[in-house]
Amino acid sequence: MAAVQWRSRGRNYEAELQRCRPEAALVEFGDYHPLKSIMVTDTKTRRGARKGSTSSSSSSSSSAPLDPLSSMLDGTDPLSMFAAASATETPAMSHSVSTGDLGRKKWEKEKEEEVVGPDFESWSLKRGEILARFTTTEKLSINLFMGSDRGKAPSPGSSAVSEKVRTRLEELDDLEEGSQRELLNLSQQDYANRIEELNQSLKEAWASDQKVKALKIVIQCSKLLSDTSVIQFYPSKFVLITDILDTFGRLVYDRIWTMCSDPRPLPDSFTVDDVNDTAKETCLNWFFKIASIRELLPRLYVEAAILKCNCFLNKCGIQETLPRLTAMIRGIGDPLVAAYTRAYLCRVGMEVAPHLKDSLNRNFFDLLGSFRQISSESVQNQLVLQRVEVPEYLTLYSPAISWILQCIAYRAPEPLLTEMMERCKKLGNNALLLNSVMRAFRPEFVAGRATDFIGMIKDCDEAGFPKHLLFGSLGRSVACADPPESERLTILNEAWKVVTKVRSPQDYINCAEIWVEFTCRHFSKREVNTVLADIIKHMTPDRAFEDAYPQLQSVIRKILTYFHDFSVLFSMERFLPFLDMFQKDSVRVEVCRSIMEVFIKHQVEPTRDPVILNAMLHICKTMHDSVNALTVEDEKRSLALLIIGFIRMVCFGRDFEQQLSFCVEARATFCNLESVMVQLIHTVNQLAMETSRVMRGSHSRKTAAFVRACAAYSFITIPSLSSIFSRLSLYLLSGQVALANQCLSQADAFLKAAVSLLPEVPRSISVEGKLRASESFLLDFINNFLATLLVVPDHPEHGVLYLVRGLLNMIQDYTWEDNSDAKVRVYVSALPLLAAMSQETYLYSIPKVDSNETLYGGDPKFLLEINKLSETLIGQVLDHLKGLGRDEQATRRQGALAFSLFGVLLAHGDLRNNKLSQLAVNLWNLSHKHGYCETRVSVRTLEFIKHQAQQADMSHLSDTVQRLVLQSRT
């Protein structure tokens, strides 16, 4: 077989293409169209129907195609079937439907009664803010419950019940008898840990049926809320302890609910009549226990915690209890403690009875009445003792007042805001109250009265609550909602007069950051530029900007939200100097990243604006220069994608030389990011092809020199890449581009560089962080390379097929994997190329480039060289097949390779040659020898050969196909 003589069969590519095209079929579009709705025909015809019988009436002609899915449903989809059944329902069937209707009406009624919706800011969101804001370094103390031995179950007997009651009463008295231990000198974190321990103890006691112990823990924790010894920490203490109260309230409610659900579950919208006597008695017992608590504050808090349980006892229980608890709070002497108690009652009230706004309003008005206590001697002495200034003390009220006002203002009508403003005026425009009102009510209500609020802010006493905080709250509202257009400039001027006078850089930037959004929303770049200049003026001295990076980043984000035209953005004189304040590397890179993301998202049209290009180059260079040896790959990839997005948006139109100059500058700027370098090479190749398109393939002397310069750019840049497969693919691609632009010597250099690089390909490469064998990637590249070589003309000084021979020599010398067939698979892939090269007319060509078909014109010597090389390759493959035959473990590989070579001989060889025909038959038999060849593929191959044999010029295949036998796997 090694002495076989290869001869390629002649190919008429155009005739073959015509034969492969599907036959056209006329379609009557009046009867059928793929977008026309299908009418399903219900035939109901049985297979054994007598002749002449007809089907039921049809809604469409019998020629209309049937939808297989609809036909399975007899033309009716499941939803339509249910609708039809509902329409024809008999009265006897109406019971289930009426039940469903009742359920639907009940659900709709509950939705109507639901007052608190998702637009209400939940306590869980406030909770984290309070804990983060109100901290202390002072030492704290806490009283821990030590437990008691009296809680053991009584012995059986007639007096068991009375003994149990007496024991529980004694346990409640333990709190007054010293069954607790005080822990001193706790840090804030230690205190929070101890509270969490108490919360866990509560759950454990409840789970072990020690209900009295659980109650004692809750009472003890509630008592802690009367302690204001570290007053700065009080809001956070309130948050931690009310978590325990919430847990207790939930446990009690769930227990009683469970008792009501025996034997059948209690409906969600139950009434008092649905509650059994045992559950009522248990619920009443809890309220009696709580009523026996001696101190006011724990009694208030614990009853508020189980307020929801009133619904088990009385239809109007909650409605009657809320006013009573509200009135009881008046007995608390400390105004701060009272304020937070009212906040907790409002929180519970919004959860269980949000429609009872009267109690919420009464809570707030009582709170206003207690404000005069702030100036009392006892409070002032406490502040002096703890060295707390009045402004700082007033801020402690802020979470409580804000929560109470949020509950009152939720879905409240606009006139209520007017009433609140009047009450503020009567209290002398109390700054703390005014601030809470502006934060609580809907922004559109506040924005509509922005001028009135500015007047009230001016009349406030600044000693207790700084005016810049009030303007900050007002700024949040006018940034979300639009004030009257005629008042906007006045509002900005009045606000900025106050903001710009704030001396503390931190206070200044906190307020300025809020008003930047209002400025961007309603004014032009001129006003925004003025604001930026003022921020730079305030934040530059003593490098104050270093402590305000989050606020400065927020300013940038707000500007980018409203300014998407980067020519306008970068024309602001103070924008780039503003960016210079970000001198911490990580922050500066993050800001540049945010700018780039907005640019890529909103810059739709390519740009050549020099202002934009210079600024964006500076920003991209900042991101690029942050890359070092410690930068992780994901970060590099993320930054590179942003820079690539910018490069793709740069277009100088027909000024191709300027575009190339930009790529040269970008190459020097972004040399550390390989994917950016790859993109630049693609950009330059695209530039060369665009030049060819403009010149319609006929280059002038100037454009010819330009595309050669593009080729030189790529040739110089590719070696700097570390990925060997990136280099290989770009060498090949750049060579193809050079060929398309008639740059033959440049194309030759690219392809030779690719061939010379093949020995350096490693056996394994990293793909997405995992090592994978490189063999499959290399084979894909070689196949692509072989396809290109068809149109590459031979160099006049290097002999016939010098690139093909060079490639095959490299393949021969390459160190392949052990037990690999890759090398001979390359040889098999090279045979179709050599067969295509021997044709009089090539399958494809490049305009204005003379391939070997033109250079040699079917010269016999050229064809002889092709045949010799083909015979050599076939001999190498056959020798490899013989070697595989000696290894019993390689029979599957031998069969697959033999079948592959058989396919090449069938498609490209001239089987009129007896030796070649015999070789094809031998390969067929070898591939089927061990039964590994897939039968379905073999059958289809035989059918194809028989079809080909029917062609006039392929009749010789009839003899060959007779000798091809399918062997049974058995």
N, C-alpha and C positions, 0 to 999 in steps of 0.2 A: 504493500500500500504506500510505502514511502516514495516509490518511484512514479507516482501518479503525475500526469501532466495536467496542469491547471489551465483552463481557458474560460474566460468570463463570457457569459451569454450576452448577446446584443439586447439592449433595452430601448423600447420606445415609450418614454415616460408619459408622453401626452396620451397615447392610446391606452396605456394602463390606467391612467387617471380617469379617463372617460368610462372605462369598464367598471371602475370601483364606485362610480357615483350611483346613488339610488335612483330608481326609476320614478319619474314624476307622476303623480296621480291627481287627476282633476277632482276638485271638491266643489259641490254645489253649495255655495255659501248661503243661499236662501233656505236650505234645509238644515244645515248644520254649521255651527261656528264654535270654536273651542271656548269662547267667552259667553256663548248663549246659554241661558238656563235650560237644564235638561228636564224634559217632561217624561216621567216614568210611566210606562204602559203596564197595566195590570192585566195579564193575559189569563192566568188561572187555567191554563191548558194542561191537561194530564197526558202523560205519554201514551196511554192506551185509548184515547178518545176516538170515537168513530169518525169516519170520513164525513166531512161536511159540517161537523159541529163547530160552533163559533164560540169565541171567548166573550167575556163581559165587555162592556163598553170601554173604549180606550180614549184617553185624552190626547194622544198623539199618534202620528202615523207609525206603521210598523217599521219603517226604515230608520226612525230615530234611534240613536244608540242608547243603550240602557246604562244607567249608573249602577255599578255592581253593589255599592253600599246602600243606595236607596232601594234597589230592587229587593234586597233582603228584608226590608221593612214594608214591602208592598206599597212603596211610595209614601209612607207616612213615617215621620221621625218620631222618636219617643215623646218629645214635648207636645207635639201636635196630638198624639194619641191620648195623653192625659187631658189635654184641653177638650178634646172631643168627648171623652168620658165624662168630664165635668159638665159639659153642655147638655148631655143626654141623661144625666143622673136622675134616678127615680126618687120619690119622696122617702122611700124606705132606706135609701142610702145616705140621706142627708145628715145623719147624726155625726159621722166622722168629720164631715166638712164643717159643720157648725162648731165643732170642738176646735178645729184648726183656726176658724175665724175668730173664736174667742181668744185663742192664744195670740193671734196676730194683733187683735185690739188691745189685749193686755200689754203686749210688748210696746205698741205705739203709745199707750197711755203712760207707761213707765218712762219712755223717751221724752214725752212731753213734761213729765214731772221732774225729770233730771235737770237740775239747775246748774250744777258744776260740770263744765265740759273740759275738753282738752286745752282750751285757751286760758284756763286758770292755772297760774304758776304754782306748782305743788310745793308742799313744805320740804320734800326731799331735796329740791333744788336750792332752797334757801338754807337748808341745814348745813351743807358743805361750805357755803359762803361764810356763814357765821363762825363756824369752827376755824376757818382759815384766817378770818379777820380779827377775832377777839382772842388774843393770846396773852400770856404773861410769863414772866420769869420768876415771879414771887412763889414762895412755898405755900402749899395748900394743905388742908387737913380734911379728914373724912371720918365719920363714925361707921364702923362695921358691925353688923349684926352677928352675935356670937352663938345664937341658937339656944335651945333649952332641952332638958330631958323630960319635960312633962308631956310631950306630945305623943307618948306611946298609947296604943289602943288599950281601953279598959278591959278588965277581965269580964267574961260573960256573966250575966246576972240580971236581975230585975231592974237594977238602978243603972244599967249601962248607958242609957240615953242621957239621963241627967248628969252622970259623971262626965260624959263626953262634952256636954255643954259647959259644965263648970271648968273642965280642963282648958277648953278653948278660951274662955273668959280670962282665966289666969294667964294664959300665954299672951293674950293681948296686953295684960298689965305688965308683962316682962319688960316692955320698952321703958316703962317708968321706973323699973327697979334695977337698972344698971346692967342689962344683958347686952351691952354693946361696948366696943373698944374704939378709942379714937386714935387714928393714925396721923402723925404730924410730919411736917417737912417733906411733902410729896411734890415732885415736879409736875408740870402740866401733863406729861405723858403718863406718869405714874398714876395720876388722878384718873385719867381716862381709862387706864387699864383696870383700876379698882372698880370703877363704875361698870365696866364690861363684865367683871367678875360677879358683881351683884346681879347683873342682868342674867347671867348664866345660872347663878344660884336660884334666881326666881323661877326660871324654866325647869330646873332640876327638882325644886321643891314641889312645883305644880305637877310634874310628871310622876312624882312619888306620892301624890295625894296628900301632901302637907300644905293644904290651902292656907291655914293660919300663918304658917311660916312665910309663905309667899306674900300674904297681906302685910306682915310685919316689915318685910324687906321694902315694900312699896312705901309704907308709911315713913320708914326711916329715910329713904331717898328723898321723899317729898319735903321732909324737914330740912334737908340740906339747902333747899331753895330759899330759906329764910336767912342764910348766911351770906353777907356781902362784905366779908373781911378782905377779900381780894376782888375789888369791885370791877376791875378791868376784865376779869375772866367770867363775870356773871352771865353774859349772853351764851357763851359756850357751855357753861355749867348747866344752864337751862336746857340746851339742846340735848346734852348727854343724859340728863335725868328724865326728861320727858320721853326719851326713847324707852326707858323702863316702864313708865306709866302707860305708854301705848301698848307695850307687850302685855302688861297686866290686863288692860281693858279688853284686848283681843282674846286673851285666854278665858276670861270670865264670860264674855259674850258667846264664844264658841262652845263652852261647856253647857250653857243654858240652851243654846240652839240644838245641841246634841240631845239633850233631855227632851226637847219638844219633838224631835224627829223619830221618836219611838212610839208606836211601831212603824208609822209611815212618815216619809220626809215632810218637813214643814215647807210650804210654798214660800217663794221669795217675797211676795207681797202679802204676808200673813197679817192677820188681825189678832187682837187680844183674845178673841173667842177661840182661836186655833191653838192657844197655848194651854197645855195641861196644868193641873193644879200643882204637881210636883215641881215643875219648872218655875211656876210663879212663886212658890214658897221658897225655893232656893234663891231666886232673884231677890225677893224681899229680904231674905236673910243677909245677903251681901250688903244691901243698903242699910240695914240695921247695924251691921258691924261697922260700917263706915261712919254712921251717925254717932257711934260711941267714941270716935276718936276725939280726944280732948282739945288738941290744938287746931286752930282755925285753918292754917295753911295746908297741912296734910289732908285735913278733912275736905277742903275745897278741891285739891288736886285729884285725890283718889276718886271722889264722886264724879268729877268731870271726866275722869278716865273711863268710867263705866256708864257714862251718860246714855249711850245707845241702848243699854239694857232696859231703860224705862219703857221701851216699846213692848216688852213682854208683860208689863203690869197694867198700863193705862194707855188709852188711845191718845190722850193729851199729855202724857207724862213728860215728854221732852219739852213741850211748849210751856209747861208750868214750871219745870225745874230750871230752865235757863235764866229767867228773870230772877229767881231766888238766888242762884249762884252769883249772878251779876251783882245783886245787892250785897251779898256777903263779902265781896271783894273790897267794898268800902271800909271794912274793918281792918284792912292791912295798912299798917302805918308807914312802911317804907314805900315811897312812890315808885322806885325802880322795880321792887318785888311785885307791887300791885300791877304795874304795867305789863309785866311778863305773865302774870296770872291771867290777866284779861286776854292776852295774846293766845294763851293755851286754850282758854274757854272758847275763843272765836275759832280756833283751829278745829276743836272737837265739834263745835256747832256747825261749821261749814261741811263737815263730813257726814253728820247725822241729820241735820235739818237746815240745809242752806237757804230754805225759803223763809226762815224766821229772821228777817233782817232787823226787826225792832230791837231784839236783844243785842245784836251787833252794834246798832246805832247807840243804844244806851250805854254799852261798854265804852264806846269812843267818847261820848259826852262826859261820862264819869272820869275818863282819863284826862280830858281837857280841864275838868274841875280840879284834878289833883296836881296840875302843873305848878300852882302857887306853892305847893309843898317843897318844890325844888330849892326855893330861896329860904326855907326854914332853917332855924339854928341847928337842928339835929343833923340835917343833910350837909350843911356847910361844915360843921365840925367833923363829920365823917370824911369829907373830901380833904380837909386840912390834915387830918390824921393819916390818910393814905397818900397824901401828896399828889392829888389828882386835880387838874384844872377843870373849870366849869365847861369849856368847849369839849374836852375829852369826855367828861361825864355825860354831856348831852348826847354824844354820839352813841352811848350805850343804850339809849332809848330807841335808836333808829330801827333796829330789826323788829321790835315789838310794835311800834307805831306803824311801820310800813306794812306789817302783816295785817294788823287790824283794819287799816285803811284799804288794803287790797281786798279784804273780804267785803267791806262796805261798798267799795266802788265797782265790784265785779258786776258787769252788765247793768250798772246803775244808769239811770237817765241823766242827761246833761245838766238839768237844773240842780241836781244834787251837788255838782261841782261849784255852782254859783253859791249855794248855801254854805258849803265848806269855806269858800273864799271869804264870805261875810264873817263867819266865825273866826277865821284867822285875823281879820282886821280888828274884831272886837278884842282879841287877845294881844293886840299890838303887833300884829304880823310876826308872831312867834316863828323864828327861822326854822327850828326843827320840825314844827308842824307843817309849815309851808313847803318844806322840802319833801316831806312824806306825801302831802297831797299831790304834788306835781308828779311824783313817781307812781302813785297808786292809780290815778285816773287815766282813761284812755288818751293816748298821745294826741289824737285829733281834737279832743276837747281842750286839752292844755294848749295846743298850738293855736287854736282859734282865739284864745285869750292871752297870747304870749305878751302882748303889750301891757295888759293889766297886771300880769305876774311880774313884769319888769318893774312897774311902778311900786308894787308891794315889796319887792326885794330891796328896792332903794330905801324904803322906809324901815327896813329891819334893823335891829340892833346887831352890829357885827361882832360885838364882844363875845356872845355866846355861841354863835354858829357862823363861820366865815361865808361871805356872800359868794365867793367863787364856787363853793359847793352848791349853792342854790342855782347859780347860772349853769353849773354842770348838769343838774337835774332838768332844768328847762331845755338845755341843749339836746338832751336825749329825746325829748318829746318832739322838738321842732326838726330833729334829724329824721324822725320816723314819719311825721305827718307835716303837711305843708301849711304854714300860716298864711294869712292873706298876702297876696303878692305885693300890695302897696306898702306893707309894713316890714318886709323881709330885710331891706337894707338898714332900716332903723334898728331892727332887732339885732342884727349882726354888729352894728356900730356900738350900741349900748352894751352888749355882752362883751365885746372885745375891749372896751374901755376898762372894764373890771378885770378881765382876764390878764391883760398885759401888765397890770399893776401888781400882780401877785409876786411876792418876793421869793418865796421858796420855789426852786426849780421843779421839785417833785409835784407840788400842788399846782404849779403853773401848767406843766405838761399834762397832768391828769385832766384838767379842764380844757386846755387847748385841743387835746386829741378829740374830745367830744364835739367841739364846734367846727372842726375841720370838715366833718361830714356834712353839716348844714351848709358850709361855704361851697363845697364841691357840688352839692345837690342843686343849688339855686344860683350860683354865680359863675363867672368866667375865670379863665386862667389868671387874669390880672389880680383878682381878689385872693385866689389861692396862692399865688406867688407872694403876695403881701403877707399872708398868714405864715407861709414857710420862712420868709425872711425874719419875722418876729420870733418864730420858734428857734431859728438858728441863733438869733441875738440873745435869747434867754438861756439856751442850753449849752452854748460854747464856753462861757467863762468857767474856769476851774474844772473843765471837762465834765460838766454835770450830765452830759448825754450818756456817760457810761453807766449811770444808774437808772436810765429811762429807756433802755432798748425796747422793751415790750410796747411802751406807748408810742415810740417813734415808728416801730414796725406797723402798729395799728394805723398811724397817719398815712404811711405808704399804701397800705391795703385799701384805705378809704379813697385815696386819690385814684388808685388804679381801678376802683369800682366804677368811677364816674368819668374817667378820662381814658378812652380807648384809642383816641387818635394820637399816636406817639409823636407826630410832628408837632402837635400842640403841646404835648407833655414835655418834650425835651426843649421846647422853645422857652419854657419858664426859666428865668435866669437863676432862680434859687433851687431848682430841683436837684441838679447834680451836686451843688455844695451841700444840700441836705443829705444826700447819700454819703457824702464824705464823713458825716458824723458817725457812721457805723464802722468803727475801727476795730471791733472785735471780729476776728476772722470768721468764726462760725455764724455770727449774726449777719455779717456783711454778705456772706455767700447765700444765706437764707433769703435776704432781701433781694439780691440779684436773681435768685431762682424765682421768686414770686413775680418779679417784673417780666422775666422771660416767659413764664407760663401765661401771663395775660397777653403778652405780645403774640405768642404762637396761636392763642385762642382767638384773638380778635383782629389780627392783621391778615385780612383776607387777600388783598392784592399785593403782589411783590413790590418792593420799594427800591429806589435808588437815591432817596433823600439823604444828602451828606450828613445832616444833623442827626437823623435816626441811626445811620450806619456808624458814625463815630461813637455815639453814645452806647449803642448796643455792642459794638466791638469792645468798648471799655468794660461793660458789664460782663460780657462773655469771658473776657480775659481774666476778670476777677474770679469767676467761677473756675476757670481752667487752672489758674495759679494756685488754687487751694488744694489741688491734687498733689499728693505726695506718696511716699512708699507705704504709709499706713492707711491710706484711703481704701475702703473696701470696694469690691467690684460693683456691687449694686449702686453705690454712690457715684462711681465713675460712669456707669451706664446711664444713670439718671441725668447727670450733668451733660454728658455727651449728647443725649437725645435733645436736650434744650438747645445746645449750640448748633446741632444739625438742623433743628427747626428754623433757627435764625438764618443759617447759610442758604437754606432752600427758599427763603423769602427775599433774597437779594437778587435783583435782576436789573441790568443796565440796558435792557432793550437791545438795539442793534449795535451798541458800543461793546463789541465782543472783547476788544483789547482791555477795556476797563474791567470787565468781568474777570478776565484772566489775571489782571493785576490784583484784584481783590482776593482771588484764590491763592495767589502767591503770598500776600500779606497774611491771610488766614492760616496758611501752612506754617509760617514762622510763629504765629501766635498760639496755635493749638496743637503743638507738636507732641504733647504728652498724652493725648487722647486718641487712641488708634482708630476708633470708629469714626471720629471726626475726619481724620486723614483719609479714610476710605471714602467718606462722603465727598470730600474735596476732589478726589480722583474721579468719582462718578460725575461730579459737576463739570469737570473739565472735559471729560469724554462727551458728555451731553452737549457742551458748548461746541465741540468740534463737529458733532453731528448736526447741530442747529446751523452752523456755518455752511455745511454741505447742503442742507435743505434750502437755505436762502440763495445759495449759488446754483441750485438745481443740479448739483453734481459736477458742475464745470468750474473748477477753481481758477481764479486769476492768480497772478504771481503773488499778490499780497495775501490773499486768503490761503493759498498753498503754504506760504511761509507761516501763517498763523496756526494752521492745523498741525504743522510740524512742531511749532512751539508748544502746542497742547500735548502732543505726543511726548515731547521732551520733559514737560512737567510731570506727566505720569511716570515716565521711565526713571526719573530722578527720585520720585516720591515713594514708589512701591517698595524699594529695598529697605526703607525705614520701618516697615511694618513687621511686627513680631510673629503674627499668625502666618504660618507657611501656606495654608490653604487660601487665605486672603490674598497673599502675593500671587499664588498660582492663578486664581480666578481673575485677578485684575490684570495680570500679564496677558492672559488669553483675551479678556474683554477689550483691553486697550489695543491689542494686536488686531482684533476684528474692526475696531473703530478706525485704526490707521489704514487698514485695507479698504474700508468704505470710503476713505478720503484720498485714495490712490497714493498713500505714503508707503511704498513697498519696502524700502530699506528700514523704515521705523517698524513696520509690521514684522519684518524678518527678525529684527533685534528683539522685539517683545516675545516672539514665539521661541526663539533660541534661548532666551533667558528662562522661559518657562520649562523648556526641556532640561536645561542644565540644573534647574532647581529640584527636579524629581528625586535625585538620590538623597536629598536632605529630608525628605518626608519621613517623619518618625512612624513607628509601628502603631503608636497609640496617641490620641490627642484628647484634650479636655473639652468636653461639650457640656455646658451648663454645670460645671463643677464636677463632672463625672468623667472618668477615663473610658474612652471607647476606642475600639480598633479603627485605624484610619483607612483600612483596605477598601471599604465601600465608598468612602469619599474620594479616594484616589481613582477608583474605577470610573466613577461618575465624571470626574474631571477628564480622564483620558478619553472617554467616549466623546465628550464635548470637543476636546482637542482634535480628535480624528475627524469629526464632522467639519471642522474649520479647515483642515488641511486640504480638503477637496478643491477649494477655490484659491489656495495659496500657490502662486507660480514658483517654479524652481528658480533658485539663484543661478545666474549664468556661470558663476565661477565655482560652484560647489557640487555640480553633478546632478544626476537624475534622482529625484525623490530623496534629497539629502535630509529634509526635515523628518520624513517618515522613517528613514533608516536611523536617524539620530534618536528619535523617540523609541523605536524598537530596541536599539542598543541599550538605552537607559533602562528600559523595562527588563532586558536580559540581565543587566548587572545589578538591578535593585534587589535588596535582601527582603524577600517576602516572608510571610508567616509560614511556619512549618505546616505541612499537610494542607497547603493552600493551592487552589487552582486558579488564582487570580492572574498569574502571568499568561497561562494559555488562554484564559478568557479574553485577555487583551489581544492575543494573536487572532482569536476567532473574530473579535470585533474589528480588527484591521482588515480582514478579508473583504467585507462589503465596501470599505473605502477603496481598496485596490481595484475591485470590480467596477466601481463607479468611475474611477480614473481611466479605465480602459475604454469607456464609451466615447462615441464620436461627439455626442452632445451631453454636457454634464447636467445633472439634476437641478442644480442651482448655480448661480454665478453672481458676481458683483459688478454693477455697471462701471464701465470704463476701466476695468481691471482684466487683463488677459490671463486667464488660467492656463493650466497645462494643455487643455484641449486645443487652445489657439496656438500655444508655443510649439507643440509637437505635431499637431494636426494628424493624429493617428499614425505617427511614425512607427514602423515595425520594431525598430530598436527599443523605443519607449515601451511598446506593448510587451516586448520580450523581457525587459527588466521587471515589469509588473508581474508577469507570469512566474518568473524565477523567484521573486520575493514571495509570491503567494504560495508556490510549491514548498519553499523553505518553511513558511509558517505552518502549512498543513502537516509537513513532516514533523515539526516540533510538537504539534498537538497530538499526532498519532503516536509518537514516542511516549508522550505523557500518558496516553490512554493505555498503552502496553504496560507501563509501570504501575498504573492503578489496578490493572488486572491481576497483578501478582499479590495484591493485598486484599484479603477477603473482606476487610472492614471498609474498603473504598469502592465497593461495587456500585453503591448508589451514586456517588460522585462520578464514577466512570459512565454510568448510564445517562446522567444529566448532561455531561459534557459531550458525549457522543451525539445525543439528540440535538444539542445546540449547533454542533458542526454540521449535522445533517440538514438542519434548517438553512444554514448559510449556503451549502452546496445547492440545495433546492432552489433558493431564491436568486442566487448570483452566479452559479456555475453552469457551464454548457454541458448538460447531461447527454448530449448526443455523442460525447466522447465516452467510449465504452468503459475505459478505466475509471473515469470520474463517476459514471453511472454505477459501476460495480462498487466503488467506494461508498457511494450514498447508501446502497442496499446493505453493505456490511455495517455501516454506522447505524442504520435503522435496526438491524438484528441485534447489534451490540447493546443498543439503548433499551431493547425489550428483553434482553437475555435473562435478567434476574427479576423481571416483573416489577421494577420500580417505576417505570414510565406510566404516567396517568393515562388510563384507557380513553377517557373522554377527549383529551388533547390528541391522542393518536388517531382516533376516529375522525375528528374534525380535520386533521392534517391530510388523511387519506382522501376525504371528500374534496378538499381544496385541490389536491394533485389531480384528481379525476376531472374536476371542473377546468383546471388549466389545460389538461390534455385535449379538451374539446376545441381549444383555439388552434387555428391553422398552423401557426408557427411553433406550437408546443406539442404537436402530435406525438413526438418521440417519447413523451412522458407516459404514454399508454403502456409501453413495454416495461418501463421502470415500476409503475404502480402494480403491475401483475406480480412482481417479485417481492413486494412489501407485504409481509404477513403479520397479522396481529397475533401475538402469542398469549395464551391463557395464563393467568397468574397462578393457577393451580399446577 
